[in-house]
Amino acid sequence: MQPDRYEISPAGRRRLSGFLQRRTAKLGLPTWGEFAFGGAFVAAGTVIILTGTKALQVNPASVHAPYWVLTVAGTSFVLGGFMVWGIAWKQFAANRSRLEATRRHPNEPALVDYPWHPDGFAVSEWTGAAKALGLAIGLSVFLSMFNWWAFGTTGPWIVKGIVGLFDIAALLMWAQAAQQLGRALKFGHSQIIFVHFPYRLPEPVVIRWQPGGGINRVNRGTFTLRCIEEWMERSGSGQNQNAVLVHEEIWSARWIIEQPRNFPLNEAMDLRYELPADVFPTQLSADKPLFWELEVKLGLPGLDFNETYLVPVYGSV
């Protein structure tokens, strides 16, 4: 099956909105600092859990909430610490992998930059479903103690209103988790196959997209190849400091399916993109990462398909 139309986006950068998938695991701290930061949360949470389970004896007069609330609060701290540890370990493993790749592949910067599989890039809908379910469970556990405070005691009405809004957010997160689970059951996994590895600028990029199950008729769709720069944008100061993930599109082109058509089971689709001479190569290991990805969005009967794949577009050696 071939798309109907090919178009290149107008020149100029633009920020992407919606769900953004962070492609690096850096927190802005050295690895040892991330482990220490996570350890502080785990240590504090452990003490609170021991207090909540009465394994650590304290003066009952100093406890102003049910013991189960303390246990939940401690569990939230520990889970937060484990998340930071997971990010730190991912960064530590990536650094070790780059050092090993530098030794084994001194003439191929692409394999030093990122642990590519030369054959292609595969994704699984089950990974997204597991993350969405974990976030929904974590938020529900975290909010349980605030619900006790707002609705189990004589909390002020403004607290009830704020907690109620967060409860609505939790319900929406559970709905999203259910939708992600439905996508995993329907689509399973999919992949792109690299016709060349890596792609060299300014040569054309030819990608073979291989869907999994669950796609037999397409109502409409787009296959967008884009170059993206990623960074964390910080605002405020002190305790009021916020950090927002930013993805800025530098260049993109897309193939478009305009008319409904059947899609034979497991049929691959070849997509060819002509790149301009002044675009940037992939730099996923940089402090301000730059990368290429293929986004596939298909309108289907029932649940739609939406997935992104990293593409190894590098400069000449």
N, C-alpha and C positions, 0 to 999 in steps of 0.2 A: 504494500500500500504506500502511495506517495502523497504527501501533503499537497494542498491546492495553491498556496501562495507563499512567497518568501519576501520578507521586508526587513530593513535595517532601521533601528531606532534613530531619531534625530540626534545630532551631535550634542554633547554636553552631559555633564554629570547629573545624576538625580538620586535621591535617597529612596531606598526600598522600604515599604511598609508591610504590615502583617507579621506573621510568624517568621522570625529570623533564626536560622540555625547557626550557632557559633561554631566556627571552624577551627579555633585554637582553644587551648585549655589554660591560657595564662591568666593569672589574677593580678598581675602587676607586682608580685612579690617574688623573691627568690624561692626555690623549691623548699629549702629548709624553713623559710618563714611561713610558707603555706602549711607545712606539717605542724609547726609550732602553733599557728593560728587555729588550726583544726583541733589540736591537742587541748588547747584552753577550753574550747567548747565541750569536748568529750569529758575532761576532768570536772568541769562545773556541773555538767549534766549528770555524771556518775554520783557526785555528792548529793545532788537533789533527789535522784532516784533512791539512793540508800536511805535518805531521810523519809521519802514518801512511803517506802516499803517497811519502815521502822527498823531496818537493819542498822542504821546509825541513830543512836538515841540522842534526842535533843529535848530541851525543855518544852513540854506541850503548850505552855503559855506563849511561846514565841512562834507557834504555828497558827496562822490566821486563815487557813484554807483547808479543805478536806485533804487527806493524805493522797487520795487518788489524783487530785489536781497537781500535787507536787510531782508525783510519778510521771504524769503526762508532760509536765513542763520539763522535767529532766530528760525524758525520752526525746523531746523535740530538740533540746540542746545537743544530745548525743548524735542524733541523726544529722543535724546540721554539721557537726564536726566530721562525721563520716563522709558527708558530701565534699567538704573541703579536702579531706584526705584523698578522696577519689580523684579530684582534680589535680592535686599535688602529685599523686602517683602517676597519673596519665602524663603530666609534664615531665616527670623524672624519667619515665620509660621512653618518651619521645626524644629526650636529650641523649639517652644512652643509645637509642636506635640510630640517631644521626651520627654519633661518633663511630659506631660500628659500620654504618653505610659509607662514611668518609674513608674508612680503611679498606673496605671491600670494593667500593665503586668510585675510585678517585677521578674517573673521567666522565662520570654521569651525575651532574648536579641535581637532576630531578629526583634520583633515589636518595640523595642526601637531604633534600628539602622536605620530603614526605614519604612515608612507607607505602608507596604505590605498589599495586599488583599490576605487572606489565600487561596482563590480558584484558583488564577492565576494572570497573567499579560497580560493586553490588550493594544493594540496600535491602533491608528487610522491614516490612511494616510492623513486624512483631516488636522490634526495638522501640519504635515510637509508642506502641500500645503499652508496653511495660513501663516506659517513662511517664506516660500520661496517667496510668493507674497508680504508680508510686506517688506522683505529685498530689493526686486527689486524696489518697489515703493519708499522706503526710499533712496536708492542709486540714483535713477533717479532724485528725488527732490534735493538731495545734489549736484549732478553734474550739475544741470541746471545753477547755478550761475557761475560755472567754465566754462561752455560752453559759457555763455555770455561774460566772460572775454576773452576767447581764440578766439572765432569766431565772437562775436558781437562788438569787439573793435579791435584795431590794436595790438593785443597781439603778442609776438615773436613766431617764428615758433616752437621753442622747447616746448613752452607752449601748442600750438595746438597739437603737437605730443603726449605729455603726457596726455592731456585731451582726445585725441582721443583713446588712449589705455584704459583709464578708461571707455570710452563710449562702447568700444567693450566688456569689462568686464560686463558692465550693460546689454548689449544685451544677453550675455551668461547667465546672471542671470535670465533674463526674459524667456529665453528658458528653463532653469531648472525649473522655476516656472510653466511654461506650462506643462512640463513633470510631475511634482509633482501633478498638478491638474488632469492630465490624470490618474495617478496611483490611486488617491483618487476616481475618478469616476469608475475605473475598480475594485479595490480591497476593498475599504471601510475600514473595520477594521478586525483585526485578533487577536488571543490570544494564549497563552499557558496555560494549566491547570496543576497545581501542583498535582502530585499523592500523595506527602507528603508535609507537611509544618511544619517547614522548612526542607530542606534536611540536613542531618547530616553527616559530614565527619567521617570516610572514606566510608560511605555506597554508593551504586550505586545511580545515579540520573536518574530517569525515568520521562520524560516530555511528555505530550500529546499536540501536536501542532494542533490547530484548525484554518484552514484558513477561510477567508471570501469568498466573491464572486470573480468571474473573473479568477479562476484557474480551468481549466478542462483538460489541457494537459501539461505535464512537459517534456521538452526536456533533461534537465540535472539539477542537483542541489546539494547543500551541506547544511548540518545542523551541524553547528559548535558550540560546547560548549567550552568556553574559560574563563580562569581566567585572569583578567586585573588589573594592577595598574595604577592609573591616577595621574598626577600632572601637574603643569604649570612650564615650563622651561624658565627661564629668562636669557637674554643676554644683553650686553651693559650696559650703565650707563646714568643717567640723562635723558635728553630729547630723547636720542637715545636708551633707554631701550625697549626691545621687550619681549613679553611673548607668548609662543607657547604651546598649549595643547598637552600633550604627553600621549599616551596609550601604555603601554608595556605589551605584552602577556607573562604570566608566564607559562601557560600550556594550551593545547587545544587538542580536539579530534573531529572527524567529521564523520558523516554518509554521503555517497555519492550516488547519483542517476546517473548512467552512461548511461542508455538506455532510450529512449523516452517511455513514457507510459501515459495512460489516468489517470485522477485524478477525481474520483467521487465527485460530488458537496458536499461541506461541510464535506468531510470525514476527520476524525481526524487521526493523525499519532503518534504512540508511539515510543519514542526514549530513548534508555537506554545507559548510559555512565558509565564506570567503572573508578573511580578516584584513583589516587595513594595516598599513605598514607601521603606524605609530602607536599601536596598542602595547600593553605591558605584559611581561611574562609572569608566571606564577611565582610567588614567594610566600609560601605558607609558614615558613619558619621565621619570618621577619617579625620585628616588634609590632609593625603595622601590616598585617597580612594582606596579600593580594592574591586572588585566586580566580579560576574560571569554573563555572558550573553550568550544567544543562538542567533546565527546569522543564518538566513534562506535566502539563495540565490538560486533562481530558474530561469532557462532560459525558457521562455514561448514564444509562438507565440505572436508577438507584444511586448508590454512593459514587461520587466522582473520584478520579485518580489524580493525585498531586504529589510529585516526588522530585527531588533534586539529586544530582550526581556530580561529583568533582571530576574535572577534566584536566589532564596534565598538559597545559600549553606553556612551553618554555622557549627561551631564546636559543639561538644557535650556539653550539659548543665552541 
